[in-house]
Amino acid sequence: MSYSAALYEKTKDLIEARKARAEADAEQRRSVFSQAEPEYAKYKNEMILAVKEAVKAISMSPDDAAVLLEKQKLRNLQAQQEIKRLLRKHFLPEDFLETKYFCKSCEDTGVKDNRLCSCYIELLKQLS
């Protein structure tokens, strides 16, 4: 079936709006949780620092890089576990801080594996 350029554009706009809404909702949950649980910022920062340190591995010898990467991986995982502990403390699900996309397959981009996602095609059909 052939669709007009205007319909494709409208579909793209709706998919983008879904993504923006999902990301804004997640950011709102993170903000609220951060205010309720000050320790969250500490562990979130710890995860960021672990990634920054891991980037240094690019300029290291393979053996030194492997040691550094393993250390930063453990640092990151420990921070993730602490965040999960804080969520449980507040009786919240472990995925509370994650972005809840309408389509888990393409994460509301409309594209999966360089092709239009099924959610995009379905929305296109609904709008036609």
Salt bridges, closest charged atoms under 4 A:
GLU9 OE2 - LYS12 NZ 3.47
ASP13 OD1 - LYS12 NZ 3.98
GLU16 OE2 - LYS12 NZ 3.29
GLU23 OE2 - LYS19 NZ 3.31
GLU27 OE1 - ARG30 NH1 3.41
GLU37 OE1 - LYS89 NZ 3.07
GLU37 OE1 - HIS90 NE2 2.79
GLU39 OE2 - ARG85 NH2 3.73
GLU46 OE2 - ARG75 NE 2.49
GLU53 OE2 - LYS56 NZ 2.84
GLU82 OE1 - ARG85 NE 2.72
GLU94 OE1 - LYS84 NZ 3.95
GLU94 OE2 - ARG88 NH1 3.50
GLU122 OE2 - LYS125 NZ 3.94
